[in-house]
Every structure is written in structure tokens, then in C-alpha cells.
Amino acid sequence: MSALFNVINLENVSVRYRAPEEPIGSFKEYAIQLLRQRVRMKEFWALNNINLEIYRGETFGIIGRNGAGKSTLLKVVSRVLAPTNGRVLIHGQVAPLLELGAGFHPELTGRENVFLNGSLLGHSQREITQHLPEILDFAQIDGFIDAPLRVYSSGMVARLGFAVATSWRPEILILDEVLAVGDEEFRAKCYSRMDGFRANGTTIMLVSHDMNLVQTQCTRAVWLEQGTLLASGAVADVISAYRGHAD
């Protein structure tokens, strides 16, 4: 890891969401209430003044409880979501795996989804065709490649998504709980591929509730709580602070 080259910089980044104060059952009901000016909105900050520097070649862990802002942070880095305040500087191409099945269509076959997802990641049809044998070999979904994605298990979707996103070595790889599904053999293959990426300078951002995974895979970590960064630094220290707060 080179500590001299920052590939991700977050400067005073905040994200504000607005949501109805009371639950609304359908879009039709929402539209009617909105026209009658009966919709009362509340605001909350999913991220609040976050400052981070992430270096080339490191695996950076993000921990925290559900609703802490972890996935929002990854979406901001992936350019899926624009911050309300602050700025994000990215040096390199991002390959995001933000959630299970993201970038896939359930009615398309696995093969068709490979081409769809590969195109969304910026690869040409020719490039995807060249990488298809490697993708299928890594995913190991056997005879299901020409079946619609809706019949796949969550583990099969995860294998296919990871195989497509990592068939080309990304400069920045974003993983949001993707490694929580799948069997032990598949996870071992993922870790091996991640090790190879790291050795060649890929930066990895990893969100996980699995503290053992964060401990073994990450070089540094942060702990988010209600959108606020409460701890940052050595993985063991951040996990210790998080667990101490939970107790």
C-alpha cells in the first residue's frame, strides 16, 4: 500500500434525506395528500460532515449498526448519490457492488445480465464476450446461465455479480455486504481475488457486519453512528471502540 497517493477524498461530506412523518401506503395516496398539502416532511442527515482520505492499494472497512450511513457513504463514493454538502474527489474508475442484484434485471437470463452489467461498468460488448468464459468459470452457476435471474438463489446472484465486477481489475472496488452470502468455497475465491487486486494497487472499500472479515481483510477502518464518524484508524482499535459502545 502506498500511503502517498490518495484515491478517494471526502471533504465535509453531508447527505440529507427528506421523508414523510407518517407512513403513506401508496404513491397514489402520497400524490393526493401532497396536492392537499397534508404531507408533513421530516429531514435527517444520513451523513454529517464526513472527512476521509483513502489510499491506493488499501482495503478500507466501514462498520456500524443498520441505519448508520454506511451504504449512503458507498453510494456517494460510487457517484450514485450526490452529497448535499461537501465534495468527493475520486482518482480512478469505480466498480461498485452496492447491493445484491444491483444492475441486474430479474427477467433477463444470467448471460444477458452479464452483458447488461458489464455495459453499465463501461465495457464494450466485445470485451464482455472475451471475458465471458472467465466470468462463468468464476461464478460456477452451471446450467443456470441461460435461465432468468428470478430463479437464482441469492448466493448465485452474488457469485455472478462479483464475477462480472471483478473480471477486469478495478482501480476502486466497492463492496456492500456482498460477501455475506455464498458458501465458504466461494468466499475463499473472492478473498483470493481481492488479495491479487491489492497486490496490484486496487483500492477496496468494504462494508460488513462481520467483524472477523473486517479484521482479517482491512488495513484501516471507520465506525459510523447515525451519520457521524465516531472512530477512524487501526482496525483493531475501531472495532474495539464499536464493541465497547454496543456493550
ZIMO-V744626 format. One record per residue. N is the residue number from 1. RES is the residue in three letters. SS is DSSP state (h for helix, s for strand, l for the rest). PSI is psi in whole degrees, 0 to 359 (999 if undefined). D_CENTER is the distance of its C-alpha to the mean C-alpha in Angstrom with 2 decimals. Layout:
N,RES,SS,PSI,D_CENTER / N,RES,SS,PSI,D_CENTER
//
This chain:
1,MET,l,133,21.22 / 2,SER,l,119,22.88 / 3,ALA,l,6,22.98 / 4,LEU,l,349,24.70 / 5,PHE,l,109,22.09 / 6,ASN,s,127,19.33 / 7,VAL,s,340,16.55 / 8,ILE,s,125,14.57 / 9,ASN,s,123,16.80 / 10,LEU,s,124,16.30 / 11,GLU,s,107,19.77 / 12,ASN,s,46,20.66 / 13,VAL,s,128,17.57 / 14,SER,s,146,18.03 / 15,VAL,s,124,16.71 / 16,ARG,s,132,19.32 / 17,TYR,s,151,19.16 / 18,ARG,s,136,22.38 / 19,ALA,s,152,23.13 / 20,PRO,s,143,26.50 / 21,GLU,l,328,28.30 / 22,GLU,l,145,29.47 / 23,PRO,l,139,27.70 / 24,ILE,l,128,28.64 / 25,GLY,l,334,28.92 / 26,SER,l,165,28.52 / 27,PHE,h,323,28.01 / 28,LYS,h,313,31.79 / 29,GLU,h,321,32.55 / 30,TYR,h,316,30.18 / 31,ALA,h,319,31.98 / 32,ILE,h,313,35.37 / 33,GLN,h,326,34.64 / 34,LEU,h,317,33.25 / 35,LEU,h,327,36.46 / 36,ARG,l,1,38.52 / 37,GLN,l,40,36.63 / 38,ARG,l,3,35.93 / 39,VAL,l,115,32.17 / 40,ARG,l,123,31.55 / 41,MET,s,147,28.17 / 42,LYS,s,151,26.58 / 43,GLU,s,145,24.17 / 44,PHE,s,154,21.67 / 45,TRP,s,111,19.51 / 46,ALA,s,329,15.83 / 47,LEU,s,140,15.78 / 48,ASN,s,99,19.17 / 49,ASN,s,58,20.22 / 50,ILE,s,130,17.42 / 51,ASN,s,123,18.55 / 52,LEU,s,147,16.65 / 53,GLU,s,125,17.46 / 54,ILE,s,134,15.32 / 55,TYR,s,157,17.42 / 56,ARG,l,131,17.55 / 57,GLY,l,2,17.16 / 58,GLU,l,157,15.76 / 59,THR,s,117,13.00 / 60,PHE,s,119,11.95 / 61,GLY,s,145,11.22 / 62,ILE,s,119,10.43 / 63,ILE,s,164,12.56 / 64,GLY,l,166,14.36 / 65,ARG,l,169,15.62 / 66,ASN,l,135,14.35 / 67,GLY,l,8,14.62 / 68,ALA,l,341,14.40 / 69,GLY,l,8,12.01 / 70,LYS,h,308,8.93 / 71,SER,h,325,6.57 / 72,THR,h,319,9.12 / 73,LEU,h,316,8.89 / 74,LEU,h,323,5.46 / 75,LYS,h,324,7.07 / 76,VAL,h,315,10.14 / 77,VAL,h,326,9.24 / 78,SER,l,358,8.07 / 79,ARG,l,16,11.41 / 80,VAL,l,331,10.54 / 81,LEU,l,131,12.31 / 82,ALA,l,137,15.34 / 83,PRO,l,150,16.36 / 84,THR,l,318,19.64 / 85,ASN,s,160,21.03 / 86,GLY,s,184,20.48 / 87,ARG,s,155,18.99 / 88,VAL,s,125,16.09 / 89,LEU,s,122,17.31 / 90,ILE,s,129,15.35 / 91,HIS,l,90,17.42 / 92,GLY,l,164,16.07 / 93,GLN,l,133,14.25 / 94,VAL,s,133,10.46 / 95,ALA,s,102,8.99 / 96,PRO,s,137,5.52 / 97,LEU,s,81,4.62 / 98,LEU,l,329,3.10 / 99,GLU,l,161,6.27 / 100,LEU,l,123,9.41 / 101,GLY,l,0,11.56 / 102,ALA,l,132,9.77 / 103,GLY,l,4,12.23 / 104,PHE,l,155,14.78 / 105,HIS,l,126,18.11 / 106,PRO,l,335,19.77 / 107,GLU,l,349,23.23 / 108,LEU,l,156,22.66 / 109,THR,s,167,23.26 / 110,GLY,h,318,20.86 / 111,ARG,h,315,22.60 / 112,GLU,h,324,22.35 / 113,ASN,h,330,18.62 / 114,VAL,h,314,18.29 / 115,PHE,h,322,20.20 / 116,LEU,h,309,18.41 / 117,ASN,h,320,14.87 / 118,GLY,h,322,16.42 / 119,SER,h,320,18.18 / 120,LEU,h,332,15.19 / 121,LEU,l,1,13.89 / 122,GLY,l,14,17.37 / 123,HIS,l,147,19.43 / 124,SER,l,163,22.96 / 125,GLN,h,323,24.45 / 126,ARG,h,316,26.55 / 127,GLU,h,318,23.74 / 128,ILE,h,319,21.92 / 129,THR,h,319,25.31 / 130,GLN,h,325,25.87 / 131,HIS,h,353,22.64 / 132,LEU,h,314,23.04 / 133,PRO,h,319,25.11 / 134,GLU,h,320,22.64 / 135,ILE,h,314,19.73 / 136,LEU,h,323,22.03 / 137,ASP,h,320,23.29 / 138,PHE,h,318,19.95 / 139,ALA,h,326,18.78 / 140,GLN,l,54,22.27 / 141,ILE,l,12,22.46 / 142,ASP,h,237,26.16 / 143,GLY,h,8,28.09 / 144,PHE,h,357,25.30 / 145,ILE,l,332,24.09 / 146,ASP,l,16,26.50 / 147,ALA,l,153,25.94 / 148,PRO,s,147,23.97 / 149,LEU,h,336,20.40 / 150,ARG,h,343,21.57 / 151,VAL,h,359,23.54 / 152,TYR,l,149,20.72 / 153,SER,l,166,19.67 / 154,SER,h,324,16.10 / 155,GLY,h,322,16.38 / 156,MET,h,319,17.65 / 157,VAL,h,317,14.89 / 158,ALA,h,317,12.31 / 159,ARG,h,316,14.78 / 160,LEU,h,317,15.29 / 161,GLY,h,315,11.73 / 162,PHE,h,321,11.22 / 163,ALA,h,318,14.76 / 164,VAL,h,312,14.41 / 165,ALA,h,333,11.42 / 166,THR,h,9,13.28 / 167,SER,h,327,16.80 / 168,TRP,l,140,17.06 / 169,ARG,l,113,16.33 / 170,PRO,l,154,13.63 / 171,GLU,l,323,14.47 / 172,ILE,s,123,10.98 / 173,LEU,s,127,8.22 / 174,ILE,s,122,4.53 / 175,LEU,s,121,3.84 / 176,ASP,s,91,3.45 / 177,GLU,l,15,7.21 / 178,VAL,h,326,7.72 / 179,LEU,h,5,10.63 / 180,ALA,h,343,12.22 / 181,VAL,l,167,13.96 / 182,GLY,l,160,16.44 / 183,ASP,l,175,19.60 / 184,GLU,h,321,20.47 / 185,GLU,h,318,21.51 / 186,PHE,h,317,18.27 / 187,ARG,h,322,16.29 / 188,ALA,h,321,19.02 / 189,LYS,h,320,18.56 / 190,CYS,h,315,14.86 / 191,TYR,h,321,15.93 / 192,SER,h,317,18.79 / 193,ARG,h,320,16.88 / 194,MET,h,321,14.59 / 195,ASP,h,318,17.95 / 196,GLY,h,320,19.35 / 197,PHE,h,313,16.67 / 198,ARG,h,318,17.17 / 199,ALA,h,337,20.89 / 200,ASN,l,13,20.66 / 201,GLY,l,4,18.80 / 202,THR,l,139,15.11 / 203,THR,s,134,12.94 / 204,ILE,s,130,9.89 / 205,MET,s,126,7.56 / 206,LEU,s,121,7.01 / 207,VAL,s,130,6.87 / 208,SER,l,147,9.76 / 209,HIS,l,355,13.07 / 210,ASP,l,100,14.78 / 211,MET,h,329,16.73 / 212,ASN,h,320,18.37 / 213,LEU,h,314,15.23 / 214,VAL,h,318,14.35 / 215,GLN,h,319,18.08 / 216,THR,h,334,18.52 / 217,GLN,h,336,15.57 / 218,CYS,l,149,14.96 / 219,THR,l,329,17.53 / 220,ARG,s,168,16.82 / 221,ALA,s,163,15.01 / 222,VAL,s,155,15.08 / 223,TRP,s,122,15.88 / 224,LEU,s,142,15.22 / 225,GLU,s,114,17.76 / 226,GLN,l,44,18.23 / 227,GLY,l,358,16.49 / 228,THR,s,139,18.59 / 229,LEU,s,112,17.95 / 230,LEU,s,336,20.50 / 231,ALA,s,147,20.22 / 232,SER,s,140,19.02 / 233,GLY,s,220,20.30 / 234,ALA,l,140,21.19 / 235,VAL,h,313,18.98 / 236,ALA,h,321,22.07 / 237,ASP,h,318,23.20 / 238,VAL,h,317,20.02 / 239,ILE,h,319,19.81 / 240,SER,h,317,23.54 / 241,ALA,h,318,23.38 / 242,TYR,h,313,20.74 / 243,ARG,h,323,22.87 / 244,GLY,h,323,26.00 / 245,HIS,h,320,24.86 / 246,ALA,h,326,23.93 / 247,ASP,l,999,27.44
//
